[in-house]
Amino acid sequence: MLRIEPIKSYKLPRYPRGLYYECSDTRSWKIAGSIVSVAVLALLVSSCESGGGIEPPTSGVVGPPPMPPEMVTEREARTVINEVFARNGIKLEADVPFSFSPGDQGPISLELDGFNGSLNVGYEYITDEDQTTFTPKVVTDLDKACESNVSGPHIKTIGTQYFYGDAQQAYEDLENLIQDFIADLRSKGII
């Protein structure tokens, strides 16, 4: 059904075409309202940045989020460890296949990062790539085998070393760890 509504302004008399929308004066109020809301938001943000008269908490964590530690790579660890062994007169071969038998299992085949066959001494620096081979159980079995057998093998397993910022300190810690291992072997008369 056709509705008839009065038109406020009609410049040229003619039949209406399409839809006719009446322009209202509410636009200026909408614009003014949005300007006021932006101003209030800006004041709120500026009060938050300046503290807004509220004292900051004296306890809790303040500052940037913590940074994840960096890792000593296998190549860096091998360089440091091989230098310590070389300074002590022990020459190691790299990537040596090694097999040992824990008491209750069959032989386990591994590849050690460094090993001296004549002294039966070596090491493994365990990184993410080695996690599938050097599981915690394998490392425990290898440590038990090394402790129980005086003639060897004597293999030092080293977990991944992490550091925050100062890599030199991590290298020194790794160096001290290997030096202690060599000193222990010397005290037992193995090397």
PyMOL commands that set and color helices and strands:
alter all, ss='L'
color gray80, all
select helices_A, chain A and resi 26-50+74-87+128-130+136-148+167-187
alter helices_A, ss='H'
color red, helices_A
select strands_A, chain A and resi 70-71+93-100+108-116+121-125+154-158+162-163
alter strands_A, ss='S'
color yellow, strands_A
deselect
rebuild
show_as cartoon
